[in-house]
Amino acid sequence: MNIEKECPKLAAWVNRCMEREAVSKTLPDPHKFYDYLLEMQKKKGQYVIIWNDVWLFSEQLRTKFPSLFHLAAAKDSLVAENWVKVGQIGCWAVPWSDQFSTAAECEEWQSLNAAIESIYVNQLEDR
């Protein structure tokens, strides 16, 4: 996979920032950034912590949905661990420590469910 072909706008942005030295010195080499993006894509949920890593939105799920995070039974579980495959189909099965009891919890669940319902976890090994 070539990140420049997969994400040309992102690659162009990184190159522009690096040329202008507008990126933090922690990213001195755009190729390191590309490598990081490639590694994250390869993981596909196998090493991404559902509540603590930034993967679905531009912020952690624990920050975006604090009421749900409070009810989460497995706060350090991986994205792939919350995906259950039955036969040829799969679905999300996030374990909760208690039932939803407030309007805020229900609203957060509806919002999370709307965003997550079109995401599928590929449980095949990466090549």
VEXKOL-37612 format. One line per field, with one value per atom (N, C-alpha, C): residue in one letter; atom name; x, y, z. Coordinates in pm, 1 decimal. Layout:
REM VEXKOL-37612
rest	[A / ...]
atom	[CA / ...]
xx	[X / ...]
yy	[Y / ...]
zz	[Z / ...]
REM end
This chain:
REM VEXKOL-37612
rest	[M / M / M / N / N / N / I / I / I / E / E / E / K / K / K / E / E / E / C / C / C / P / P / P / K / K / K / L / L / L / A / A / A / A / A / A / W / W / W / V / V / V / N / N / N / R / R / R / C / C / C / M / M / M / E / E / E / R / R / R / E / E / E / A / A / A / V / V / V / S / S / S / K / K / K / T / T / T / L / L / L / P / P / P / D / D / D / P / P / P / H / H / H / K / K / K / F / F / F / Y / Y / Y / D / D / D / Y / Y / Y / L / L / L / L / L / L / E / E / E / M / M / M / Q / Q / Q / K / K / K / K / K / K / K / K / K / G / G / G / Q / Q / Q / Y / Y / Y / V / V / V / I / I / I / I / I / I / W / W / W / N / N / N / D / D / D / V / V / V / W / W / W / L / L / L / F / F / F / S / S / S / E / E / E / Q / Q / Q / L / L / L / R / R / R / T / T / T / K / K / K / F / F / F / P / P / P / S / S / S / L / L / L / F / F / F / H / H / H / L / L / L / A / A / A / A / A / A / A / A / A / K / K / K / D / D / D / S / S / S / L / L / L / V / V / V / A / A / A / E / E / E / N / N / N / W / W / W / V / V / V / K / K / K / V / V / V / G / G / G / Q / Q / Q / I / I / I / G / G / G / C / C / C / W / W / W / A / A / A / V / V / V / P / P / P / W / W / W / S / S / S / D / D / D / Q / Q / Q / F / F / F / S / S / S / T / T / T / A / A / A / A / A / A / E / E / E / C / C / C / E / E / E / E / E / E / W / W / W / Q / Q / Q / S / S / S / L / L / L / N / N / N / A / A / A / A / A / A / I / I / I / E / E / E / S / S / S / I / I / I / Y / Y / Y / V / V / V / N / N / N / Q / Q / Q / L / L / L / E / E / E / D / D / D / R / R / R]
atom	[N / CA / C / N / CA / C / N / CA / C / N / CA / C / N / CA / C / N / CA / C / N / CA / C / N / CA / C / N / CA / C / N / CA / C / N / CA / C / N / CA / C / N / CA / C / N / CA / C / N / CA / C / N / CA / C / N / CA / C / N / CA / C / N / CA / C / N / CA / C / N / CA / C / N / CA / C / N / CA / C / N / CA / C / N / CA / C / N / CA / C / N / CA / C / N / CA / C / N / CA / C / N / CA / C / N / CA / C / N / CA / C / N / CA / C / N / CA / C / N / CA / C / N / CA / C / N / CA / C / N / CA / C / N / CA / C / N / CA / C / N / CA / C / N / CA / C / N / CA / C / N / CA / C / N / CA / C / N / CA / C / N / CA / C / N / CA / C / N / CA / C / N / CA / C / N / CA / C / N / CA / C / N / CA / C / N / CA / C / N / CA / C / N / CA / C / N / CA / C / N / CA / C / N / CA / C / N / CA / C / N / CA / C / N / CA / C / N / CA / C / N / CA / C / N / CA / C / N / CA / C / N / CA / C / N / CA / C / N / CA / C / N / CA / C / N / CA / C / N / CA / C / N / CA / C / N / CA / C / N / CA / C / N / CA / C / N / CA / C / N / CA / C / N / CA / C / N / CA / C / N / CA / C / N / CA / C / N / CA / C / N / CA / C / N / CA / C / N / CA / C / N / CA / C / N / CA / C / N / CA / C / N / CA / C / N / CA / C / N / CA / C / N / CA / C / N / CA / C / N / CA / C / N / CA / C / N / CA / C / N / CA / C / N / CA / C / N / CA / C / N / CA / C / N / CA / C / N / CA / C / N / CA / C / N / CA / C / N / CA / C / N / CA / C / N / CA / C / N / CA / C / N / CA / C / N / CA / C / N / CA / C / N / CA / C / N / CA / C / N / CA / C / N / CA / C / N / CA / C / N / CA / C / N / CA / C / N / CA / C / N / CA / C / N / CA / C / N / CA / C / N / CA / C / N / CA / C / N / CA / C / N / CA / C]
xx	[83.3 / 0.0 / 87.6 / 46.9 / 118.3 / 28.7 / 71.0 / -11.8 / -35.7 / 60.9 / 44.4 / -66.3 / -86.4 / -195.2 / -328.0 / -325.0 / -447.1 / -502.7 / -415.0 / -457.0 / -378.4 / -401.0 / -318.3 / -328.4 / -446.3 / -460.6 / -384.5 / -391.3 / -317.7 / -167.8 / -122.1 / 20.4 / 67.2 / -12.1 / 24.1 / 28.9 / -67.1 / -69.9 / 53.2 / 89.0 / 207.0 / 332.1 / 346.0 / 463.6 / 471.0 / 356.5 / 354.2 / 395.2 / 340.9 / 373.1 / 520.6 / 573.9 / 714.2 / 804.6 / 768.7 / 849.0 / 849.1 / 736.7 / 725.2 / 765.5 / 803.6 / 838.8 / 724.8 / 601.8 / 484.1 / 438.6 / 508.7 / 473.1 / 570.6 / 523.1 / 607.1 / 734.9 / 838.9 / 967.1 / 958.9 / 848.8 / 833.3 / 805.4 / 773.9 / 753.2 / 852.5 / 982.0 / 1079.7 / 1081.9 / 1031.9 / 1039.7 / 899.6 / 849.1 / 714.1 / 699.4 / 808.8 / 800.1 / 766.7 / 812.6 / 775.8 / 625.9 / 571.4 / 428.0 / 351.6 / 397.7 / 335.1 / 340.2 / 456.4 / 470.7 / 370.7 / 351.5 / 254.7 / 113.8 / 76.9 / -55.5 / -72.6 / 30.5 / 24.4 / 4.5 / 76.9 / 66.5 / -74.2 / -131.5 / -266.7 / -367.7 / -349.1 / -442.2 / -429.0 / -308.2 / -286.9 / -355.2 / -361.2 / -416.2 / -564.4 / -640.2 / -782.5 / -859.9 / -833.4 / -909.4 / -849.1 / -745.2 / -686.5 / -605.5 / -556.9 / -476.8 / -527.0 / -643.5 / -698.8 / -796.4 / -772.3 / -858.8 / -983.7 / -1098.2 / -1224.4 / -1253.5 / -1230.9 / -1266.7 / -1152.3 / -1027.6 / -913.5 / -837.6 / -847.4 / -776.8 / -869.3 / -811.4 / -888.6 / -899.7 / -1021.5 / -1036.9 / -1166.9 / -1271.0 / -1400.6 / -1432.8 / -1397.2 / -1415.9 / -1279.7 / -1277.1 / -1150.6 / -1111.7 / -1183.3 / -1151.6 / -1183.0 / -1135.4 / -1160.9 / -1310.7 / -1356.4 / -1497.7 / -1527.8 / -1433.8 / -1455.5 / -1482.7 / -1424.5 / -1445.1 / -1575.9 / -1603.6 / -1724.4 / -1851.2 / -1840.0 / -1956.2 / -1925.8 / -1914.0 / -1874.5 / -1973.0 / -2101.9 / -2200.6 / -2185.6 / -2162.2 / -2143.2 / -2012.7 / -1908.2 / -1780.4 / -1796.9 / -1873.9 / -1898.8 / -1967.3 / -2055.6 / -2129.0 / -2054.8 / -1946.2 / -1874.0 / -1818.1 / -1846.2 / -1798.3 / -1650.8 / -1604.0 / -1464.6 / -1401.7 / -1353.9 / -1303.5 / -1174.2 / -1097.4 / -971.3 / -980.0 / -1100.7 / -1114.0 / -1077.6 / -1038.1 / -1000.9 / -1125.2 / -1114.5 / -1225.8 / -1269.5 / -1173.5 / -1204.7 / -1274.9 / -1251.3 / -1315.9 / -1463.7 / -1504.0 / -1643.3 / -1721.5 / -1660.6 / -1721.2 / -1743.6 / -1866.3 / -1900.1 / -1943.1 / -1879.1 / -1915.0 / -1994.2 / -2110.7 / -2196.8 / -2220.0 / -2158.8 / -2169.1 / -2101.2 / -2174.7 / -2118.9 / -2141.3 / -2217.8 / -2245.9 / -2185.1 / -2164.9 / -2110.0 / -2190.2 / -2171.9 / -2239.8 / -2158.3 / -2187.8 / -2121.3 / -2187.8 / -2108.5 / -2159.4 / -2075.1 / -2099.9 / -2026.2 / -2087.7 / -2009.0 / -2065.1 / -2083.4 / -2198.2 / -2230.2 / -2239.3 / -2201.7 / -2208.2 / -2348.2 / -2431.0 / -2567.2 / -2651.4 / -2782.4 / -2871.7 / -2869.5 / -2904.0 / -2915.3 / -3036.3 / -3019.1 / -3130.4 / -3158.8 / -3073.4 / -3097.2 / -3111.9 / -3171.3 / -3186.6 / -3050.2 / -2953.7 / -2818.9 / -2754.4 / -2769.6 / -2712.7 / -2777.0 / -2908.0 / -2978.4 / -2939.4 / -2927.6 / -2888.2 / -2745.6 / -2656.2 / -2518.4 / -2513.8 / -2592.1 / -2593.5 / -2646.0 / -2752.8 / -2806.7 / -2702.8 / -2631.4 / -2529.0 / -2412.5 / -2365.2 / -2256.0 / -2300.2 / -2418.7 / -2469.4 / -2483.5 / -2530.0 / -2543.9 / -2408.3 / -2304.4 / -2170.5 / -2104.5 / -2128.6 / -2055.6 / -2122.8 / -2251.7 / -2324.6 / -2273.4 / -2207.2 / -2155.5 / -2010.1 / -1951.3 / -1812.2 / -1810.6 / -1729.1 / -1713.4 / -1568.0 / -1545.0 / -1409.0 / -1370.9 / -1260.5 / -1206.6 / -1120.2 / -1162.0 / -1087.9 / -988.0 / -966.5 / -865.5 / -728.6 / -626.4 / -491.4 / -451.4 / -378.0 / -327.1 / -216.8 / -205.7 / -101.4 / 18.7]
yy	[-118.3 / 0.0 / 124.4 / 223.9 / 349.9 / 458.6 / 516.0 / 615.2 / 737.6 / 769.7 / 885.7 / 863.1 / 738.3 / 706.8 / 694.5 / 636.8 / 615.6 / 746.2 / 833.6 / 959.1 / 1075.4 / 1109.8 / 1212.4 / 1350.0 / 1386.9 / 1518.3 / 1523.9 / 1416.1 / 1411.3 / 1415.9 / 1339.4 / 1337.1 / 1475.7 / 1544.0 / 1678.4 / 1775.5 / 1763.5 / 1849.4 / 1827.4 / 1702.1 / 1671.8 / 1728.2 / 1708.0 / 1760.7 / 1912.7 / 1981.0 / 2127.2 / 2172.5 / 2107.0 / 2143.6 / 2120.6 / 2010.9 / 1980.3 / 2081.4 / 2120.9 / 2219.2 / 2353.9 / 2389.5 / 2518.4 / 2507.1 / 2388.7 / 2361.9 / 2400.3 / 2373.2 / 2407.1 / 2292.4 / 2181.8 / 2066.1 / 2056.9 / 2009.1 / 1992.8 / 1917.5 / 1946.7 / 1878.5 / 1729.6 / 1685.5 / 1542.2 / 1464.6 / 1533.2 / 1468.7 / 1526.5 / 1502.4 / 1564.4 / 1506.3 / 1386.7 / 1318.7 / 1276.4 / 1327.6 / 1289.5 / 1139.4 / 1071.6 / 927.2 / 854.1 / 907.9 / 848.3 / 862.5 / 976.1 / 997.6 / 900.4 / 881.6 / 785.9 / 645.9 / 610.0 / 477.5 / 459.2 / 565.3 / 560.1 / 536.3 / 609.5 / 591.2 / 450.4 / 399.2 / 262.7 / 162.3 / 180.5 / 88.7 / 92.3 / 211.4 / 222.0 / 154.2 / 167.7 / 103.4 / -48.1 / -98.3 / -242.3 / -302.7 / -226.1 / -279.8 / -311.4 / -229.3 / -254.2 / -299.0 / -238.3 / -270.7 / -379.3 / -446.2 / -554.9 / -503.1 / -380.2 / -323.1 / -186.3 / -148.3 / -17.3 / -32.4 / 42.0 / 34.9 / 118.3 / 54.4 / 115.1 / 249.5 / 262.2 / 384.6 / 484.8 / 439.2 / 527.1 / 576.8 / 508.6 / 551.6 / 634.7 / 721.9 / 802.1 / 720.2 / 674.2 / 589.0 / 612.4 / 655.1 / 671.9 / 819.4 / 901.3 / 1045.9 / 1111.9 / 1242.2 / 1313.0 / 1322.9 / 1253.7 / 1247.6 / 1107.9 / 1078.3 / 947.3 / 930.0 / 805.4 / 778.7 / 811.3 / 790.1 / 818.9 / 967.1 / 1053.1 / 1197.3 / 1239.0 / 1181.9 / 1217.6 / 1163.3 / 1045.4 / 980.5 / 944.3 / 1043.6 / 1015.5 / 927.2 / 941.7 / 858.2 / 712.0 / 686.9 / 548.9 / 491.6 / 573.5 / 525.7 / 482.7 / 558.8 / 524.2 / 387.6 / 355.6 / 228.5 / 113.1 / 142.5 / 37.5 / -65.9 / -192.0 / -300.2 / -329.6 / -307.8 / -337.1 / -211.0 / -124.9 / 5.3 / -2.6 / -109.0 / -124.1 / -228.2 / -262.3 / -364.7 / -307.9 / -396.9 / -358.9 / -347.1 / -270.3 / -256.1 / -394.1 / -477.8 / -611.2 / -700.0 / -677.0 / -757.6 / -722.1 / -609.7 / -566.1 / -597.0 / -672.5 / -713.8 / -863.8 / -906.3 / -1048.3 / -1094.3 / -1199.5 / -1253.2 / -1381.0 / -1385.4 / -1502.7 / -1545.6 / -1655.1 / -1699.7 / -1600.5 / -1552.3 / -1456.7 / -1311.1 / -1289.8 / -1152.5 / -1122.6 / -997.0 / -954.4 / -838.5 / -812.7 / -699.6 / -651.6 / -532.5 / -475.8 / -527.1 / -565.2 / -615.1 / -554.7 / -428.3 / -358.5 / -398.1 / -455.1 / -497.2 / -378.6 / -374.6 / -267.4 / -323.9 / -245.1 / -288.4 / -271.2 / -192.0 / -167.5 / -122.6 / -118.8 / -73.5 / 79.0 / 130.9 / 275.3 / 321.7 / 428.4 / 473.3 / 622.7 / 695.0 / 838.9 / 875.4 / 991.1 / 1039.1 / 1062.8 / 1111.8 / 1137.3 / 1007.8 / 901.1 / 771.6 / 721.5 / 734.1 / 689.2 / 772.8 / 904.1 / 991.4 / 961.6 / 940.3 / 907.1 / 774.4 / 676.5 / 547.1 / 561.0 / 638.7 / 658.6 / 723.4 / 820.4 / 888.9 / 795.5 / 720.6 / 625.1 / 516.4 / 463.2 / 355.7 / 401.8 / 524.3 / 576.6 / 584.6 / 619.5 / 631.3 / 495.7 / 404.1 / 277.2 / 169.2 / 186.3 / 78.4 / 46.4 / 140.9 / 114.0 / 66.8 / 50.9 / 6.9 / -144.0 / -212.6 / -357.2 / -388.5 / -482.7 / -522.6 / -643.3 / -631.7 / -742.3 / -826.0 / -947.4 / -1030.7 / -1122.6 / -1100.9 / -1178.0 / -1120.3 / -1204.6 / -1155.4 / -1065.3 / -959.2 / -870.4 / -940.4 / -906.9 / -966.8 / -877.7]
zz	[0.0 / 0.0 / 0.0 / -71.5 / -79.8 / -21.9 / 89.8 / 158.2 / 70.3 / -16.0 / -103.0 / -205.5 / -246.8 / -339.9 / -266.7 / -145.5 / -68.1 / -11.9 / 32.8 / 96.8 / 37.4 / -88.8 / -152.6 / -86.8 / -39.9 / 23.2 / 154.7 / 232.2 / 358.2 / 331.9 / 234.3 / 200.8 / 157.2 / 76.1 / 30.9 / 148.4 / 238.8 / 357.0 / 443.2 / 468.0 / 549.9 / 484.0 / 353.1 / 282.5 / 292.4 / 273.7 / 284.6 / 424.0 / 524.3 / 662.2 / 692.2 / 642.5 / 668.1 / 597.4 / 476.4 / 402.9 / 474.4 / 532.4 / 602.3 / 748.9 / 790.0 / 929.4 / 1022.8 / 978.2 / 1057.4 / 1146.6 / 1139.5 / 1220.6 / 1336.7 / 1447.5 / 1565.0 / 1531.0 / 1604.1 / 1582.0 / 1615.2 / 1673.6 / 1700.6 / 1573.4 / 1465.5 / 1335.5 / 1234.3 / 1253.7 / 1165.8 / 1025.3 / 1009.2 / 880.3 / 836.9 / 724.3 / 681.7 / 659.4 / 627.9 / 607.5 / 737.4 / 850.3 / 979.3 / 1002.4 / 960.9 / 974.2 / 885.3 / 761.8 / 670.9 / 730.2 / 786.3 / 847.5 / 960.7 / 1040.1 / 1149.0 / 1094.4 / 988.7 / 928.9 / 873.7 / 809.8 / 757.1 / 869.5 / 978.3 / 1091.7 / 1150.9 / 1164.3 / 1218.7 / 1126.6 / 994.7 / 902.7 / 911.3 / 928.1 / 936.0 / 1057.9 / 1164.3 / 1289.2 / 1277.1 / 1206.5 / 1180.5 / 1304.4 / 1414.8 / 1534.5 / 1620.5 / 1572.3 / 1649.5 / 1768.5 / 1761.7 / 1869.9 / 1913.7 / 1867.8 / 1900.4 / 2016.8 / 2123.4 / 2241.8 / 2214.9 / 2227.3 / 2184.2 / 2251.3 / 2379.4 / 2450.0 / 2459.1 / 2451.2 / 2479.2 / 2357.2 / 2244.9 / 2124.5 / 2035.9 / 1957.4 / 1861.9 / 1734.5 / 1702.1 / 1583.6 / 1508.3 / 1572.8 / 1507.0 / 1484.8 / 1580.3 / 1573.9 / 1591.5 / 1596.7 / 1615.4 / 1762.6 / 1847.5 / 1989.7 / 2041.6 / 2160.7 / 2220.5 / 2245.1 / 2236.3 / 2266.6 / 2412.4 / 2501.6 / 2644.3 / 2667.2 / 2584.0 / 2594.8 / 2528.6 / 2413.2 / 2337.7 / 2403.8 / 2467.4 / 2528.9 / 2674.7 / 2763.1 / 2901.4 / 2978.4 / 2951.8 / 3021.9 / 2982.7 / 2854.1 / 2808.1 / 2861.7 / 2864.1 / 2917.1 / 3062.5 / 3138.2 / 3278.6 / 3290.2 / 3195.1 / 3197.6 / 3129.7 / 3060.4 / 2987.4 / 3084.1 / 3056.3 / 3142.7 / 3118.9 / 2997.5 / 2962.5 / 2904.1 / 2990.7 / 2948.0 / 2867.1 / 2881.3 / 2808.1 / 2697.8 / 2654.6 / 2550.4 / 2413.8 / 2326.1 / 2190.3 / 2102.9 / 1996.8 / 1903.0 / 1854.8 / 1816.4 / 1763.0 / 1865.3 / 1993.5 / 2097.5 / 2114.3 / 2061.5 / 2071.1 / 1944.9 / 1855.3 / 1728.9 / 1736.5 / 1717.5 / 1724.3 / 1586.1 / 1538.0 / 1407.2 / 1427.1 / 1364.7 / 1369.3 / 1225.1 / 1187.1 / 1048.1 / 956.5 / 856.8 / 761.0 / 801.5 / 906.5 / 947.1 / 1082.9 / 1107.9 / 1235.7 / 1290.4 / 1418.2 / 1480.1 / 1599.6 / 1641.1 / 1757.1 / 1883.4 / 1980.3 / 2108.1 / 2220.0 / 2247.8 / 2353.1 / 2486.9 / 2578.8 / 2707.7 / 2803.6 / 2867.4 / 2961.8 / 3102.8 / 3201.2 / 3340.7 / 3398.7 / 3331.9 / 3378.6 / 3259.1 / 3277.5 / 3170.9 / 3162.3 / 3045.0 / 3029.9 / 3110.2 / 3188.1 / 3272.0 / 3260.1 / 3190.5 / 3176.2 / 3028.4 / 3005.9 / 2868.2 / 2804.1 / 2883.1 / 2830.0 / 2781.7 / 2858.3 / 2818.4 / 2689.7 / 2681.5 / 2560.4 / 2438.9 / 2457.2 / 2346.5 / 2300.9 / 2397.1 / 2361.2 / 2285.8 / 2331.1 / 2262.8 / 2120.6 / 2101.8 / 1967.3 / 1876.0 / 1928.2 / 1849.6 / 1816.5 / 1915.3 / 1892.0 / 1795.6 / 1816.3 / 1730.9 / 1585.8 / 1565.2 / 1429.1 / 1359.3 / 1434.4 / 1375.3 / 1354.5 / 1445.0 / 1444.0 / 1359.5 / 1329.1 / 1262.0 / 1122.0 / 1057.0 / 922.3 / 923.4 / 1042.7 / 1055.3 / 1077.0 / 999.5 / 1013.4 / 1042.9 / 1130.4 / 1164.9 / 1081.7 / 1010.8 / 932.2 / 1024.8 / 1053.1 / 1146.5 / 1077.7 / 949.7 / 878.4 / 908.8 / 899.7 / 921.1 / 806.5 / 839.3 / 736.0 / 658.6 / 533.1 / 448.8 / 440.4]
REM end
